[in-house]
Amino acid sequence: MPVPAEDELFSAYTHPQLEAFIQHVITLIPPTALPTVESKQLLREFFLYGFMRASGQGFLWMGKEIEPLQPATEGGVFHTNNGVLAVSDFDCEVYIRGGDSYQGYFPRPGQKPLGVEGTLLNSGYRQGSVFVPHSNGDAFADPKREGLFEVLHMFSTQVRNLRGEPTSGLIIKDFREPEPPAPYGIRNPKLPRIVIGDVILIPGNREKTVLF
């Protein structure tokens, strides 16, 4: 699939290693599952900026299924824990993905994060307190959702590697060091917020929400 220039729905080219990762994933998916150029572009946008719905889903912990995750008590906030980034949407439904940083960005005054966290800030969300599922040994009970999350988390690991952040072993953060930027920019705030069923959220302009 040729990488598109930015249009009314999709972001422009980002980083060669990240784009190659996405294209490789696309080649592994049966053509019947991604039959159109638009469906492939949606998958690409999901990897770059999207989240998977966690609230309402069952999770496994130590081999046992626990009760479905409830919506958050506060909307419009996000938080990172152990490399997983959770966002409580404005309706308090919780979505997750791998984070751009293992412990979240802590930019110096006057700096703003890029990538996914910068996109959230630009879309009206703020850093706050929200429970982060999938960050303490738990996993989606649905194997298909778990498989999709694992691939999405692999993409975020690529992002962290490109930032120069370690992705294995004991990860210790020195808060005196400046934050290396994400390897790609924020999503254009003019692009619409995209919701795909009860599975995917791609943050964007809430006044231009597109439902699939």
Secondary structure, 3 states (H helix, E strand, C coil): CCCCCCCCCCCCCCCHHHHHHHHHHHHHCCCCCCCCHHHHHHHHHHHHHCEEECCCCCEEECCEEECCCCCCCCCCEEEEECCEEEEECCCCCEEEEECCCCCCCCCCCCCCCCHHHHHHHHCCCEECCCCCCCCCCCEECCHHHHHHHHHHHHHHHHHHHHCCCCCCCCCCCCCCCCCCCCCCCCCCCCCEEEEECCCEEECCEEEEEEEC
